[in-house]
Amino acid sequence: MNKKQKIIIGLLAAAILVAVAGRFLRLPLLNVHPEEAIPQHTALLLAFKPEALGAWGQKKEVNLAEIFVPEALRLDLADFQKLMGKNKNLPGNPIIWAAVQPTRSSGMDVLFVLENKGSIDPSKWLSSQKNWRIRTSIFKNHEVMSVEAEGQKFAVANYRNLLLLARHAYLIENAISQIKSPSNSLCRDGDFKKIASHTAPDDDGIQVFLNLRTFNAQFAPLLNPSKLLAMEGLEKVGSWAAFYFPARKKFNEWQGAFTANPDNVLLAANLRASGHSFKDAFRALPDNLTFFNWFAVKNIKPDFKAGDWSKYFQPWVGGEIVLALGEPLEDNEAEQFILLQAKKADKAEASLAAYAGKAGNLGEYDFQLFKVRQLLGTEVPEMLGLGKRMPNPYVTVLGEYVLFSNSKPGLERWLGKYLAGQTFSKNVRFLQSLRSLPVEADGFLYFESSKLWQQLSQLPDERLLPALGGNPFQFGHLAATMERKGNLCNLTFSVSTAGQDGEQAATPASILWKVPLAAKASMAPVVFKNPQNGEMEVFIQDENNQIYLVSKSGRILWRRKLDGPIRSKVEQIELHNNREGQFAFSTGNGIYLVDRLGEDIAGFPLKLQTNATNGVTVIDFFNSHDYQFFIACENGNAYGFDEKGSPVEGWRPKKGIGYVRLPLYHYQAAGKDFMVLLDTTGRMQVFQKNGEERFPEKKLETVFLQAPDFQEEKGYARMVACDEHGKVFVTNLNGDQFGLNLKVGKNEAVLFLFADVTGDERKDYIGASGADLAAYFYEGKDFKKKFDYQFRDIVDGIFSVKWQKSKKDFIGAFCKNRRQIYLLDGEGRLFPQFPLAGTTAFSISDLLGDGIPVVVVGNEESVFAYRME
């Protein structure tokens, strides 16, 4: 061997040695890729350029990136750039890699990694700053500088060509440790490299990476402990998912992908199949589904009970499968469904009957045209790799498909909608949203955001929900097609915004969240502050007599069914001053006291011997948290009860009060109690606390559509009651009375509101008849009309709306026919954000505690929260 050959062999050996060593050791002099500084366990990683993040932050239309970009990331980056000063801005609009580290204490910490290229020397830059406290530590032969400046704390380090920034030094130390361990860096992760090369960050977008293998463990500090098991399914789907969100482009230009787990039973069968049209399945899918995922499949090969699958299922299973979620169940879980295409329905029926005989048949019955049977155990979902998520499923043959469900009512609801033709194949809004998607695909995904949020809101830890503020999916629904390229699954999106119905407001409000109900809202939602934690919560009932308590972020905390519709106001009381907060209300059958978990207080409900004709009135006479409850019944008597359910003196019962439809109205003035009842003949009776007459009854002989109201102002006290023709009866504390006439519309079926909306501190007189509204007020001693307003349709209710930052009340109104709500000021001007979609009265509150008004209203089968700009 000559000298030249020896040199060549030596060089080759050295190159091989360097290449091998480079996989395990950080070689000197060479530059480092930013991805090599990202700790391998990172579950959420973002890549973007500052200009893209700035453009995204100014974006007014919906962007799914809102879900993945933590507030901590934006705040930290803004603070770092501010501290760097005008001459130290991040050079050349570089790509920034942000690794998010969830923590139980601070929520989320963020590590920023970018190529420095020598433009910033941290040591020189920091040493030139005055009044900054700088502490330098050495970690693995590298300086890490911890800084306190202008009320901010951060850490910074330089590693060759990389600049590392974070709030906490431990994040930078983790990055340095990762750089020095190249064998397990992200650059050595084949799936990450494949998905990272699919899209690249540019000036116009944000790239988001999710590590599905570590997400559950890394985000455990922020998740509901009881839901950790449900999150384990992520790593069974794949290893990495990536999304690209343009800051300036439209929804259908979003991109996404994930790397499929080759051991996943359904995804492996999907890889063996050829893509085809997914729309045929829409004929079998009811249009009330929260979520569904369609896959093309071929030759499903289970690892569990493979013999049973081959014998009882393989002969008839076709080339499609749908996994779906339906309506919420009582325990805040959801109806679950599996829909398998059947090659031959009769063969499927016979095979299922045979399988039921082998696995266990818990019973069968006929539902309309379908035979339904219930299978024992969880073997069917387990064979499909779905775990034990559907115990004792119900199953039936549905045309060309076989349907499995964990819920008998859910399966029957599916079948009923199928027979009625209420399927996605006839849902015009849904079909229109698919126009930008391919007509054939390997997979298809759909969800309606407000319904899915009810399920996803169970996943975060309770203490994090207030910070979310509401449904982060700020759109109506999302659809996506999937195209396979080996184990890389590419996604194409189509998103529909959550638009408003009817007339558009001049300045639209944004939908904070939308909560689906099982039926139409039967009352106006009521917002209460929870005395235990200070958080706002929403109480509402639907036409199925089901009541709900909803968190300020739009999560249903609980639901329960009552024996009838609520006929009274819903009051929050503090029984025995225990600061727990109970809800008091009544139905036609009894008086309820319910705690914050939806459970009855001991001794309640108080069942009435005869049906109630009005709603209960709750009175705390001495502000001592000792409550009494007053209600009128069909026998012409009124009853009073204390908080133990015992009759109270003078009201055990109060006989001969007539047929009273309106609630008892109570006020206190001049050290006296006044308890007012108006019966259907127009007789006004006013009693003392002990049931004795306060002053002689008034036979007004007219019809009142709402209870009276009262104001005491500067020593002048007046009770007012307005009849259906707009005549107002004003009564003083001695029972002396005079009348006022409100001229409004045709003066038929006049709705009345007594509230301080204009002028001095005295309450004003607002009436509505048909589509017309008129407001009257006192100017000195003169009674004057302030303004008229005409709606586009007949209004069903007017009411006062309070906002903490306004000295005056506003006028609210709603129209069920147009499904719209309105808000007027004291000059008769419609607020620019209105009208909004709604079918009930509404309230405005500081729901999120950030000082921004939020409108909460019922709208058909939903509750909406609108955030006012």
NORJO-V363182 format. One record per run of one state. SS is the DSSP state (a for helix, b for strand, c for the rest). FROM is the first residue (numbers start at 0). TO is the last residue. If there is no record, write none. Layout:
SS;FROM;TO
SS;FROM;TO
//
This chain:
c;0;1
a;2;23
c;24;32
a;33;36
c;37;42
b;43;48
a;49;56
c;57;63
a;64;67
c;68;69
a;70;83
c;84;84
a;85;87
c;88;89
a;90;92
c;93;93
b;94;102
c;103;105
b;106;114
c;115;120
a;121;126
c;127;131
b;132;138
c;139;140
b;141;148
c;149;150
b;151;158
c;159;160
b;161;165
c;166;167
a;168;178
c;179;180
a;181;183
c;184;184
a;185;187
c;188;188
a;189;195
c;196;203
b;204;210
c;211;213
a;214;217
c;218;218
a;219;221
b;222;222
c;223;223
a;224;230
c;231;232
a;233;236
b;237;245
c;246;249
a;250;252
c;253;253
b;254;259
c;260;263
a;264;271
c;272;274
b;275;276
c;277;277
a;278;283
c;284;284
b;285;285
c;286;289
b;290;295
c;296;304
a;305;311
c;312;315
b;316;327
c;328;332
b;333;341
c;342;343
a;344;358
c;359;359
b;360;366
c;367;368
b;369;374
c;375;377
a;378;382
c;383;392
b;393;397
c;398;399
b;400;404
c;405;406
a;407;419
c;420;421
b;422;422
a;423;425
c;426;426
a;427;431
c;432;438
b;439;440
c;441;441
b;442;447
a;448;455
c;456;458
b;459;459
c;460;460
a;461;467
c;468;475
b;476;484
c;485;486
b;487;495
c;496;508
b;509;515
c;516;519
b;520;520
c;521;524
b;525;528
c;529;534
b;535;541
c;542;544
b;545;550
c;551;554
b;555;560
c;561;569
b;570;572
c;573;573
a;574;576
c;577;580
b;581;585
c;586;588
b;589;593
c;594;598
b;599;599
c;600;604
b;605;606
c;607;610
b;611;611
c;612;615
b;616;618
c;619;626
b;627;632
c;633;636
b;637;641
c;642;645
b;646;653
c;654;663
b;664;668
c;669;670
b;671;677
c;678;681
b;682;686
c;687;691
b;692;698
c;699;702
b;703;703
c;704;707
b;708;712
c;713;714
b;715;722
c;723;725
b;726;730
c;731;735
b;736;740
c;741;749
b;750;754
c;755;762
b;763;768
c;769;770
b;771;778
c;779;780
b;781;789
c;790;795
b;796;800
c;801;808
b;809;814
c;815;818
b;819;823
c;824;828
b;829;829
c;830;834
b;835;836
c;837;840
b;841;844
c;845;852
b;853;858
c;859;860
b;861;866
c;867;868
//
